[in-house]
């Protein structure tokens, strides 16, 4: 009797990163290359300030061979394998508040992703990094890559600006992503100049690390209360690496308060929880679950895990055994949904696609200095 085929996974959050700024320098125009060299700007592929050493299994892959060895050809939970990996480049760069340089840097990062990974590995999918300081430039970057089916999402930091992502100033960015059929992914961490809490900056790493779930909740409330989800019914949002067990009490409170003060937000014309359950998904890494088996099943049922969660290995970050315990507690249909079914339905395409010819990555230079 032949062995059962391995279980297929769609990994919704696989980190990649340039080994150094030199990987991107050749993708910048001469002006911005000189600008970066003169400022001695660096890139940190390990994000050493963001994770304790025990949580990081080395640097994120910087080429396709490393990606294959670490994720695509490595075992997934149980007897599984990753059939598709959605790549997220969350490299830590030195701070630059020059919005024109940020636009050029995002073009370089996206071109690097296409050339290093997507051109060589049909199992990889890309995320469009966009400049945060100039919404018009962000829209232009989305539209530039929209015709390339290998890019399946737009990457935004969950900690972005003093304004939340639901604010009207960012509506064109969200609308461009929705029009292009791209998911918007709010990923943990973000701009160092933005406070992680509503009462300002934190004073310990423990507070900072715990803040991702709090910031994610504020972003979801903003997307509902400021009308973004309602105005853009085609908008799909993934919350990555921020947890999900906090969602049920947030939705209970949000629905309750909306009933009492909905005159404040007349454009929210149905229960806030309906928008979120229809238009938002969450990655499984990290997942915070009770140890007691009965409490575990209750928590997954209240969350609605089978319909809301997307599997994420989150390489090279380690989050313990939560995902394995999650999958073990589910019935076969729910496990299949989280392993690959939800992501396959959520993203524009997780089927094998051939690279465009010629590659968009090799025919369009990074933006020049604005005139």
C-alpha distance (Angstrom), angle and dihedral (degrees) to the residues before:
residue distance angle dihedral
X1 . . .
X2 3.80 . .
X3 3.79 120.4 .
X4 3.79 119.2 -101.7
X5 3.81 113.1 -97.8
X6 3.83 114.9 -104.2
X7 3.78 117.7 -92.2
X8 3.80 111.4 -99.9
X9 3.80 120.1 -125.8
X10 3.78 131.7 -168.5
X11 3.81 105.0 -152.2
X12 3.80 106.9 -149.6
X13 3.81 95.9 -169.6
X14 3.81 121.3 37.7
X15 3.79 114.0 154.3
X16 3.80 123.0 -136.2
X17 3.79 127.2 175.0
X18 3.79 140.5 176.5
X19 3.80 111.5 -99.4
X20 3.81 87.9 -129.0
X21 3.77 140.3 -20.8
X22 3.80 87.6 -85.7
X23 3.83 88.5 74.3
X24 3.80 88.8 65.5
X25 3.80 101.5 34.7
X26 3.80 94.8 85.5
X27 3.80 90.1 53.2
X28 3.81 93.0 58.0
X29 3.78 125.1 83.9
X30 3.84 115.1 -103.8
X31 3.81 90.4 -102.7
X32 3.81 94.8 54.9
X33 3.79 92.4 39.2
X34 3.80 88.9 57.5
X35 3.82 90.4 43.5
X36 3.81 91.9 54.6
X37 3.81 93.3 44.3
X38 3.80 92.4 49.1
X39 3.80 91.0 51.5
X40 3.84 91.7 44.7
X41 3.80 89.8 -129.8
X42 3.80 115.9 -174.0
X43 3.79 139.2 -166.9
X44 3.82 124.1 -141.0
X45 3.83 111.2 -149.7
X46 3.81 92.6 -174.3
X47 3.82 96.2 48.0
X48 3.78 85.7 -139.9
X49 3.77 94.4 -178.7
X50 3.80 93.5 53.4
X51 3.82 102.9 54.9
X52 3.82 135.5 34.9
X53 3.84 111.5 -112.4
X54 3.81 92.8 -109.3
X55 3.80 90.0 59.2
X56 3.82 96.3 55.1
X57 3.78 124.5 73.0
X58 3.80 95.1 -158.5
X59 3.80 127.5 -71.8
X60 3.79 121.5 -27.2
X61 3.84 114.1 -97.8
X62 3.80 113.2 -80.4
X63 3.81 97.6 -173.8
X64 3.78 138.8 29.1
X65 3.81 94.9 -101.4
X66 3.80 91.0 58.3
X67 3.81 90.9 45.8
X68 3.78 91.6 53.1
X69 3.79 94.0 46.7
X70 3.80 95.2 46.8
X71 3.82 102.1 37.2
X72 3.78 121.6 -2.9
X73 3.81 97.9 48.4
X74 3.81 96.0 29.3
X75 3.83 123.8 92.5
X76 3.79 118.2 -91.5
X77 3.85 122.3 -151.5
X78 3.79 114.0 -50.8
X79 3.78 111.3 -10.6
X80 3.78 94.2 -29.1
X81 3.77 138.4 122.9
X82 3.80 133.0 -158.7
X83 3.78 110.0 -107.4
X84 3.80 94.9 176.4
X85 3.80 130.5 20.1
X86 3.79 122.9 -163.8
X87 3.81 105.4 -148.3
X88 3.79 121.9 -140.4
X89 3.79 120.5 -171.2
X90 3.81 106.8 -157.9
X91 3.79 97.2 158.8
X92 3.79 116.1 164.8
X93 3.81 110.7 -119.1
X94 3.77 128.9 -173.3
X95 3.78 110.6 -92.7
X96 3.80 115.9 -87.1
X97 3.77 122.1 168.9
X98 3.79 94.3 -170.7
X99 3.79 103.2 116.6
X100 3.81 93.4 -162.7
X101 3.80 91.4 54.6
X102 3.80 89.4 47.1
X103 3.81 89.7 56.2
X104 3.81 91.0 50.8
X105 3.81 91.2 46.4
X106 3.82 92.2 51.9
X107 3.80 90.8 50.9
X108 3.82 88.6 51.2
X109 3.83 92.5 48.8
X110 3.80 92.5 49.4
X111 3.80 92.3 46.2
X112 3.81 89.9 48.3
X113 3.82 90.2 51.8
X114 3.79 91.4 51.2
X115 3.79 95.8 45.1
X116 3.80 98.4 40.8
X117 3.80 99.3 40.9
X118 3.80 118.8 3.5
X119 3.81 95.0 49.8
X120 3.82 90.3 55.8
X121 3.80 107.6 30.4
X122 3.83 122.4 53.1
X123 3.80 90.3 -168.3
X124 3.82 92.2 64.5
X125 3.80 127.2 88.5
X126 3.78 126.7 -169.3
X127 3.79 139.9 -131.5
X128 3.80 121.1 -142.3
X129 3.81 110.3 -128.6
X130 3.80 110.3 -151.8
X131 3.82 133.7 -165.4
X132 3.79 110.9 -104.0
X133 3.79 99.0 -161.2
X134 3.82 95.5 63.8
X135 3.82 118.0 40.0
X136 3.83 91.4 -168.7
X137 3.81 90.4 56.1
X138 3.81 89.3 47.4
X139 3.80 90.0 54.5
X140 3.81 90.2 48.9
X141 3.81 91.1 51.8
X142 3.81 91.8 50.3
X143 3.78 91.7 49.1
X144 3.81 91.5 47.9
X145 3.82 92.4 59.6
X146 3.81 98.9 31.5
X147 3.82 93.3 96.5
X148 3.81 92.1 56.4
X149 3.83 106.5 87.1
X150 3.79 91.1 -161.0
X151 3.81 89.6 75.2
X152 3.80 109.4 76.1
X153 3.79 105.5 168.8
X154 3.80 147.2 27.3
X155 3.80 113.9 -124.3
X156 3.80 120.2 -137.9
X157 3.81 127.4 168.3
X158 3.78 114.4 -115.1
X159 3.81 85.8 -136.6
X160 3.76 99.6 54.8
X161 3.80 121.5 136.9
X162 3.77 139.2 -21.7
X163 3.81 83.3 -95.0
X164 3.80 114.6 70.3
X165 3.81 120.5 -124.3
X166 3.80 92.2 -105.4
X167 3.81 91.9 64.0
X168 3.83 113.3 114.5
X169 3.81 91.9 -116.5
X170 3.81 88.3 70.9
X171 3.81 95.6 42.4
X172 3.84 93.1 99.2
X173 3.83 90.1 55.4
X174 3.79 92.6 51.1
X175 3.80 91.1 43.4
X176 3.81 91.9 51.7
X177 3.80 90.9 51.9
X178 3.80 92.0 48.4
X179 3.81 92.0 47.1
X180 3.80 90.3 51.4
X181 3.81 91.8 49.9
X182 3.80 91.5 -115.7
X183 3.79 125.7 142.8
X184 3.82 115.9 -126.3
X185 3.80 109.6 -133.2
X186 3.80 120.3 -161.2
X187 3.80 104.5 -157.4
X188 3.80 129.2 -166.5
X189 3.81 119.3 -91.6
X190 3.78 122.9 17.7
X191 3.77 141.0 156.6
X192 3.79 113.1 17.0
X193 3.79 91.2 -146.3
X194 3.80 93.4 62.6
X195 3.80 119.2 86.3
X196 3.81 112.8 -122.6
X197 3.81 95.3 -142.3
X198 3.78 135.9 46.6
X199 3.81 89.1 -115.3
X200 3.79 96.4 53.3
X201 3.78 137.5 -97.2
X202 3.78 125.1 -8.9
X203 3.81 124.2 -118.8
X204 3.81 102.0 -148.8
X205 3.79 135.2 40.5
X206 3.82 89.7 -119.4
X207 3.78 90.2 61.4
X208 3.78 92.0 43.7
X209 3.81 94.0 51.1
X210 3.80 92.9 46.4
X211 3.79 90.9 50.5
X212 3.82 95.3 77.2
X213 3.78 93.5 79.7
X214 3.80 90.7 45.9
X215 3.80 92.9 49.8
X216 3.81 91.1 45.9
X217 3.80 89.7 54.5
X218 3.81 90.6 51.8
X219 3.80 90.5 49.6
X220 3.81 92.8 51.2
X221 3.80 91.9 48.0
X222 3.81 88.1 50.6
X223 3.80 93.6 49.6
X224 3.81 89.2 53.4
X225 3.81 102.5 35.4
X226 3.81 95.8 43.8
X227 3.78 90.5 49.6
X228 3.81 102.2 -114.3
X229 3.80 97.3 127.5
X230 3.79 92.4 43.2
X231 3.80 94.3 47.2
X232 3.81 92.4 46.4
X233 3.81 107.6 42.3
X234 3.81 89.4 170.9
X235 3.80 92.3 58.0
X236 3.82 114.2 112.3
X237 3.80 119.7 -168.2
X238 3.79 128.5 -166.2
X239 3.81 120.2 -163.6
X240 3.81 106.6 -151.4
X241 3.80 129.8 -164.1
X242 3.80 93.7 -7.6
X243 3.81 100.4 101.2
X244 3.79 126.8 -117.1
X245 3.81 109.8 -140.3
X246 3.81 88.7 93.8
X247 3.81 91.3 64.2
X248 3.86 102.9 87.6
X249 3.83 97.1 56.6
X250 3.80 89.8 43.8
X251 3.80 91.3 53.8
X252 3.81 92.8 45.3
X253 3.81 91.1 52.6
X254 3.81 93.8 41.9
X255 3.81 92.8 52.1
X256 3.80 92.0 45.5
X257 3.79 95.6 50.5
X258 3.80 92.4 42.7
X259 3.79 90.1 58.6
X260 3.78 90.3 56.6
X261 3.81 102.4 40.3
X262 3.78 105.5 22.5
X263 3.82 91.8 127.5
X264 3.81 84.1 78.2
X265 3.82 90.2 63.0
X266 3.84 107.8 30.8
X267 3.81 90.8 166.0
X268 3.83 89.4 66.2
X269 3.78 94.3 82.3
X270 3.81 100.1 169.9
X271 3.77 139.6 30.7
X272 3.83 111.0 -51.9
X273 3.80 90.3 -134.9
X274 3.81 89.7 62.4
X275 3.80 92.4 59.6
X276 3.79 92.3 49.2
X277 3.79 97.1 45.2
X278 3.81 90.4 49.1
X279 3.80 100.5 40.7
X280 3.82 107.2 27.2
X281 3.80 133.5 68.2
X282 3.81 132.4 -179.9
X283 3.80 133.2 -144.8
X284 3.78 120.3 -122.5
X285 3.80 96.2 -127.4
X286 2.92 110.9 112.0
X287 3.78 104.9 18.6
X288 3.80 119.2 173.0
X289 3.79 112.5 -152.6
X290 3.82 136.8 164.4
X291 3.80 118.3 -104.8
X292 3.80 96.5 -135.7
X293 3.84 107.7 93.8
X294 3.79 94.0 -138.2
X295 3.79 93.2 48.4
X296 3.81 89.3 45.6
X297 3.80 93.0 56.8
X298 3.80 91.2 45.2
X299 3.81 91.4 50.8
X300 3.81 92.6 50.6
X301 3.78 91.4 47.4
X302 3.81 93.8 50.2
X303 3.81 91.0 46.5
X304 3.80 92.6 48.9
X305 3.78 87.9 -132.0
X306 3.79 96.8 175.3
X307 3.80 91.9 62.7
X308 3.80 101.8 34.8
X309 3.80 108.9 40.0
X310 3.80 130.1 87.4
X311 3.80 119.2 -165.2
X312 3.81 114.0 -112.3
X313 3.77 126.8 178.6
X314 3.82 89.5 -170.8
X315 3.80 92.5 -155.9
X316 3.02 125.7 -139.2
X317 3.81 92.3 23.4
X318 3.80 121.8 85.3
X319 3.79 122.5 -145.3
X320 3.80 104.5 169.8
X321 3.80 127.5 -112.8
X322 3.81 98.7 -43.5
X323 3.81 96.8 112.4
X324 3.82 92.9 48.2
X325 3.81 90.9 50.6
X326 3.79 90.4 46.5
X327 3.80 93.8 53.6
X328 3.81 92.9 43.6
X329 3.81 91.1 55.0
X330 3.81 94.8 54.8
X331 3.78 132.0 83.4
X332 3.83 117.6 -111.5
X333 3.81 94.9 -96.5
X334 3.80 93.2 51.0
X335 3.81 91.4 45.8
X336 3.80 90.8 52.3
X337 3.81 90.8 49.0
X338 3.79 92.8 53.7
X339 3.81 95.1 39.9
X340 3.79 94.9 54.0
X341 3.82 116.8 -34.8
X342 3.80 98.4 80.2
X343 3.80 93.8 45.7
X344 3.79 93.2 45.8
X345 3.80 89.5 55.5
X346 3.81 93.8 40.2
X347 3.80 102.4 51.1
X348 3.77 124.3 63.2
X349 3.80 93.1 -116.1
X350 3.77 134.9 -6.5
X351 3.80 92.8 165.3
X352 3.78 118.4 108.1
X353 3.80 111.0 -81.4
X354 3.77 130.2 -176.9
X355 3.81 119.8 -122.8
X356 3.80 113.3 -99.0
X357 3.78 114.9 -102.5
X358 2.92 115.7 -106.3
X359 3.80 94.4 22.4
X360 3.79 113.7 -117.0
X361 3.77 86.0 -139.4
X362 3.80 93.3 66.4
X363 3.80 100.1 42.6
X364 3.82 103.7 52.2
X365 3.83 121.7 65.8
X366 3.79 123.6 -145.7
X367 3.81 114.7 -89.2
X368 3.79 115.1 -81.0
X369 3.78 126.7 -135.6
X370 3.83 108.9 -58.8
X371 3.79 114.3 -109.5
